[in-house]
Amino acid sequence: MRFQDAKPDGRAVVYAHIQADPLVVRTADLLAAATTVQRVLGRAVMNGESADPAVWRVMFPTLFGERAAAAGTPERDRSEAILAASLAVADRGEQTRSQFRGALVEALTERLLAERTNPVRRERRILFDGRPAEIHPYDVTVEGDGAAEAWDCKWGARGIKADVIHQLDDARAGAVSEGGKLLVGLVVFDARRSCEVRLVRERGPVAIEGIKLIALEGLDRLAGRRPA
């Protein structure tokens, strides 16, 4: 088993610019240090249902209400920064917003994994001897000796599709056939229950078997932390 950079194409070039956008970088940094409730706020705002920050402050009283930390404290400041950044993502328009959100989940996954292990890479293919190379690269990979991991990242549960599951299964089976081990998983910036329902719909009753699922509530596990 070995890793290789994905072959560049037009889509990859355009997407690379989005991945490097300062807004994606800033929002990923904020969410990496966020609590679960702050991440829920970010997801809700980035869905673009309201552009009025006052609406979101009312909807998340634990972050902004009277019982929340006072203005000027690190937690309150982070909540305000996440709200502002998420509104900026939502303001990008439907198509661009979708690309930004996908890049954001990948960037967040990369940051959290890097707290636990390394080296962590983006957009890499996995090659096995005697098997055709997969065209589609994995979003985030860990390539350390004896601790390889391959993660596909999705903004919402609807992004979990049969072809994604099959690709992860094939990579794990390929590693086993060579006497190695590869942890494969999905990182989804959505509620775990929604992800589990989608997995069962796409794969059947043994949906979770062999694939690690990290949903919004458990993102800190990527970094080896307990969920906040």
PyMOL commands that set and color helices and strands:
alter all, ss='L'
color gray80, all
select helices_A, chain A and resi 10-19+22-32+36-46+53-59+61-64+74-90+94-116+157-159+162-177+192-203+216-223
alter helices_A, ss='H'
color red, helices_A
select strands_A, chain A and resi 2-5+120-127+138-142+148-154+182-188+212-214
alter strands_A, ss='S'
color yellow, strands_A
deselect
rebuild
show_as cartoon
